[in-house]
């Protein structure tokens, strides 16, 4: 798919535009649902949140920065679609010191109460990691090992395809395997812990991302969130570090509930 595109950055542009386009469509439709949702109407299949705050980084860059994230999900019958976009930005003396953006789209179809099929598309750009971009598509099966009112634990795995480009080097295309885990636990009506792990491994590189966050609701729509993200690449340019971390304190706004 990507190999047929000749422009040097068209593959990441195409996938990033596709993911953002889907997210924009979700946001538009979610707005319509919110306007039309009156008392007594069916519960909207849309859920969404936007968050913004301060973060600090270690690894290939060390700076305080601003960060933001948008998350939208749509669930109806056996289908659930989730879109997530995030960015971390910082400038000092007119120069960028942190510039990291990512977008991800995940769709799943429930086969039964525990098992589901999924498809996942992801693109990331981090100007300080040594990579111009990393983009991947994958699909497979998932299983929910634990599900209760307090939370759930699910794991999914499958084959995929990745295109990545290091600075000043040609792009690389290779087959990958994806392993993803999601866990959430609600301590009380106002406090919830969320954690996710994503590993994409191929011949040239293994990339992994671990996210963990504690969220405390202040109102029905506002919450505070403390999160920590660890990003790892096994193959990096000389002089670059394999691991980057981001710690953030954000204000979260829930909409389309």
Residue, then its C-alpha position, 0 to 999 in steps of 0.5 A: x500500500x505505502x510502497x506505491x506512493x512515491x512522495x517522500x512523506x506522502x505515506x505518513x501524510x495519507x495515514x495521518x490525514x485519514x485518521x484525523x479525517x475519521x476523528x473529525x467525522x466522529x466529532x461532528x456526528x457526536x455534536x449532532x448526537x449531543x444537540x439531539x439528546x433530550x431527556x427520555x431519548x436513547x443513550x448516545x453511542x458516542x463518548x468523548x474527552x478532551x484534555x490539556x495540561x503541562x508535562x515534563x520529558x526525559x530521554x532525547x529531550x528534557x523540557x517542560x511542555x504543553x500537551x493535549x489529547x482528544x479521544x472519541x469512541x462510538x459503540x453500537x451493537x457489536x461494533x466499537x470504534x475509538x479514535x485518539x490524537x495527542x500532541x506534546x509541544x514546547x518552544x524555548x528562545x524561538x526554537x522547538x524543544x519538544x514536538x511529538x504528535x500521534x494519531x490512532x484509530x482502532x475498530x473492534x467487532x465483538x464475536x462473543x462476550x469475551x472475544x473480538x476481532x480488531x483493526x488498528x492504524x497508528x502514526x507518530x511523529x517525534x522530531x527528537x526521537x531520530x524518526x521522521x515518522x512511524x506508521x503502522x496498520x495491524x489486525x487480529x483477535x482480542x480477548x477480554x480476560x476480566x470484565x466487571x463493574x469496576x473495570x476490565x482487562x483485555x489483550x489483543x494480538x495480530x500481524x501487521x505492516x509498518x513503514x518508518x523513516x529515520x532522519x536522513x535515511x530511506x524509509x523502511x517497510x516490514x512486517x510486524x506483530x502487534x501485542x496490545x493490552x488495556x486495563x482499567x479499574x475504578x476505585x470509587x465513583x470519582x477515582x479511576x486508574x487506566x493503563x495500556x501497553x502497545x508493542x509493535x515488533x518487526x525485523x528492523x525495530x521493536x517499538x513499545x509504549x506504556x501509558x498509565x494514568x490516575x483520574x479524579x472526577x471533580x464534576x460530571x464533566x471535569x476531571x484532573x488526570x496524572x499520567x506517565x508515558x514511556x516510549x521505547x525504540x530498539x533501533x535508534x540513530x547514533x547519539x539518540x536514546x532508546x527510551x523517552x518518558x513524559x509525565x503530565x498533569x491535565x484537566x479533562x473535559x468529557x463530552x457526548x456522554 
